[in-house]
């Protein structure tokens, strides 16, 4: 990824004061590298428990408001009854990042299409608009689970639907939960994530709620826990996330396993690489549309077969010590990350059909790397296909210039991160706060100077894509807080 798609190769840069590990050894034999810890870092500790209600006291907890319908507490459970329409009880407080969970049981339903819901952003008085995560009694229907909004016009805007893995029915306790980060939310049924959305429209003061429609439903163990923000959003005082542009491309040939390993061994948390298909459809790690600049071959990568690409020398152009380094396939890159450690910010480079994106997704899943890959692209169609095929993989949109409303774009394309060029972002830094409020991170490209690292850290940027990843790691260590 470069400031312009057809720009020159990044300059080769030395890293004074830092030892770049074993380049000659790595170039000679990538396969003999020793293993490193591949464990996933522990998740951020949850924040305060805002609501915890098991209804054992026999009455409604303080601060709960039965807006409409019949809400009673008996036998250690809260019962909500709605003969018709949607009946609500509100509680909690406005939160940007939280988990709402409950044990629910349909006691009776008018029909299998009737439902209960977790209210994710509901005015305390219950007036629309409000957002919910819906569970139908007939939960295995195609729309058994939903994210939906009741609009100010009193009409439904259903943004996402899915079938639950098992039937809720009646008389059965089901554990349900929703996790919300700004405009993003995840739906959990019996402990399993089943649906995501990036389409919430948050209010300034909406709280949590329970809602019933055409049913009598009982609830137990209602809990609201404040969460840390989107894990890709950098907490105040935390170091910038280091993203190694095409690996450690200043000291090793870009988009190779050697560059990847140098970056990893020198402390980069993420490797940023590009993927494109060969003539016979094999995804290869390659930035340019042709192999001319970074190999001893010529021609468009999409006109060369995998066998032909594998014959090319992808290291000698950078330095004689890298002679014989080969172009890696995406599968080979993921195997290296899975076995030796590291995470991948993967740019889908250039136009891809849905079938080509599907092959990329299949490889990520086959290598069991869905939790360590973040897909980004300039191509919105590639992001759309990725979301349709693998909504569990986070997405970032690359932009050379800022959109008029980045938050709206983030919602449209289900983004976890918005990834602009540094010049574009520094011209309009106010968008950072807007995106963070919406639960969207910012990963900025391509930034190689300590002065800009300092500026971007002060502005609140989350991650830096850089050609100088070893130096940024050292800069982070020298500039805590």
PENOR-V147294 format. One record per backbone hydrogen bond with DSSP energy under -0.5 kcal/mol. NH is the residue of the N-H (numbers start at 1). CO is the residue of the C=O. E is the energy in kcal/mol with one decimal. If there is no record, write none. Layout:
BEGIN
NH;CO;E
NH;CO;E
END
This chain:
BEGIN
7;4;-1.8
13;11;-0.5
13;250;-0.7
18;15;-1.6
20;18;-0.6
21;19;-0.6
23;20;-0.6
26;22;-3.0
27;23;-2.9
28;24;-2.0
29;25;-2.1
32;29;-1.4
33;30;-1.6
47;226;-2.8
50;48;-0.8
50;224;-2.1
51;224;-1.6
53;222;-2.8
58;55;-0.9
64;61;-1.7
65;90;-2.8
66;64;-0.5
67;65;-1.2
67;88;-1.1
68;88;-1.5
70;81;-1.7
71;69;-0.7
72;70;-0.5
72;79;-2.1
74;77;-2.3
77;74;-1.6
78;219;-2.4
79;72;-3.6
80;217;-2.9
81;70;-1.9
82;215;-2.0
87;85;-0.5
87;212;-2.8
89;210;-2.0
90;65;-2.5
91;208;-2.4
98;180;-1.8
99;225;-2.4
100;178;-2.7
101;223;-2.5
102;176;-2.3
103;220;-3.0
104;102;-0.6
104;174;-2.8
105;218;-2.0
107;105;-0.7
107;216;-2.7
108;216;-1.7
110;214;-2.5
114;111;-2.1
115;213;-1.3
116;135;-2.5
117;211;-2.2
118;133;-2.4
119;117;-0.6
119;209;-3.4
120;118;-0.6
120;131;-2.3
121;131;-1.4
122;207;-2.2
123;127;-0.6
126;123;-2.5
129;150;-0.7
130;150;-1.5
131;121;-1.6
132;148;-2.6
133;118;-2.3
134;132;-0.6
134;146;-2.3
135;116;-3.2
136;144;-2.7
137;114;-2.6
138;112;-2.9
139;137;-1.7
141;138;-1.7
144;141;-2.3
145;162;-2.5
146;134;-1.6
147;160;-2.0
148;132;-2.1
149;157;-2.0
150;130;-2.6
151;149;-0.7
151;155;-2.9
154;151;-2.0
157;149;-2.9
158;156;-0.6
159;147;-1.6
159;157;-0.7
160;147;-1.4
162;145;-1.9
164;139;-2.8
168;137;-0.6
169;137;-2.4
171;106;-3.3
174;104;-2.5
176;102;-2.6
176;174;-0.6
177;188;-2.0
178;100;-2.3
179;186;-2.1
180;98;-3.2
181;184;-3.3
182;96;-2.7
183;438;-2.6
184;181;-2.4
185;197;-2.3
186;179;-2.3
187;195;-3.0
188;177;-3.2
189;192;-2.9
190;175;-3.4
192;189;-1.8
194;187;-2.9
195;187;-1.1
197;185;-2.2
200;183;-2.0
202;200;-0.6
207;122;-3.1
208;91;-1.8
209;119;-1.3
210;89;-2.2
211;117;-2.0
212;87;-2.2
213;115;-2.3
214;85;-0.8
215;82;-0.6
216;108;-2.6
217;80;-2.6
218;105;-2.7
219;78;-2.8
220;103;-2.2
222;53;-2.2
223;101;-2.5
224;51;-2.3
225;99;-2.4
226;48;-2.7
227;97;-2.3
233;230;-3.0
234;232;-0.5
238;235;-2.3
241;462;-2.4
243;241;-0.6
243;464;-2.3
244;242;-0.5
244;270;-2.8
245;243;-0.7
245;466;-3.0
246;272;-2.1
247;244;-1.8
247;272;-0.5
248;259;-2.1
249;245;-0.9
249;247;-2.3
250;467;-0.9
251;248;-1.6
252;248;-1.0
255;246;-1.9
256;253;-0.7
259;253;-0.6
260;256;-2.1
261;257;-2.3
262;258;-2.4
263;259;-2.1
264;260;-2.2
265;261;-2.9
266;262;-1.4
267;264;-1.8
268;263;-2.5
269;242;-0.9
270;242;-1.9
271;343;-2.7
272;244;-3.0
273;271;-0.6
273;345;-1.8
275;347;-2.4
276;284;-2.4
278;282;-1.8
279;301;-0.5
279;304;-3.2
281;278;-2.0
283;281;-0.5
284;276;-3.7
285;328;-2.7
286;274;-1.0
286;284;-0.9
291;299;-2.5
295;291;-1.0
296;313;-0.9
301;289;-2.2
302;289;-0.5
303;300;-1.8
304;301;-1.3
309;305;-2.5
310;306;-2.2
311;307;-0.6
311;308;-1.0
312;309;-1.3
314;312;-0.7
314;325;-3.7
318;315;-1.5
319;315;-1.5
322;319;-2.2
323;320;-1.6
325;322;-2.0
328;255;-0.6
330;283;-2.6
333;329;-2.2
334;330;-2.5
335;331;-2.2
336;332;-2.1
337;333;-2.1
338;334;-3.0
339;335;-2.4
340;336;-2.2
341;337;-2.1
343;269;-1.0
344;372;-2.7
345;271;-3.3
345;343;-0.5
346;344;-0.9
346;374;-2.5
347;273;-3.3
347;345;-0.6
348;346;-0.6
348;376;-2.4
349;275;-2.1
349;347;-0.9
350;348;-0.5
357;353;-2.2
358;354;-2.5
359;355;-1.7
360;356;-1.5
361;357;-2.6
362;358;-2.7
363;359;-2.0
364;360;-2.3
365;361;-2.5
366;362;-2.7
367;363;-2.0
368;365;-1.7
369;364;-2.5
372;369;-1.9
374;344;-2.8
375;394;-2.1
376;346;-2.8
377;396;-1.4
380;378;-0.8
383;379;-1.4
384;380;-2.5
385;381;-2.6
386;382;-2.2
387;383;-2.5
388;384;-2.2
389;385;-2.3
390;386;-3.0
393;390;-2.1
394;392;-0.5
396;375;-2.1
397;417;-1.3
398;377;-2.2
398;396;-0.6
399;419;-1.9
406;403;-0.6
409;405;-1.8
410;406;-2.7
411;407;-2.2
412;408;-2.4
413;409;-2.3
414;411;-0.7
415;410;-2.5
416;395;-2.8
417;395;-2.1
418;441;-2.9
419;397;-2.7
420;418;-0.7
421;399;-1.7
422;445;-2.6
425;421;-2.1
426;422;-2.6
427;423;-1.0
428;424;-0.7
428;425;-1.4
431;428;-1.7
432;429;-1.8
433;429;-0.5
434;430;-1.2
435;431;-2.7
436;432;-2.6
437;433;-2.5
438;434;-1.4
439;436;-1.6
440;435;-3.0
441;416;-2.6
443;418;-0.9
444;463;-2.4
445;420;-1.9
447;465;-2.2
448;446;-0.5
453;449;-2.1
454;450;-2.4
455;451;-2.1
456;452;-3.0
457;453;-2.4
458;454;-2.2
459;455;-1.7
460;456;-1.0
460;457;-0.7
461;456;-2.3
462;442;-1.3
463;442;-2.0
464;241;-2.7
465;444;-3.0
466;243;-2.5
466;464;-0.6
472;468;-2.2
473;469;-2.3
474;470;-1.9
475;471;-2.7
476;472;-2.7
477;473;-1.9
478;474;-1.9
479;475;-1.1
479;476;-0.6
481;237;-0.9
END
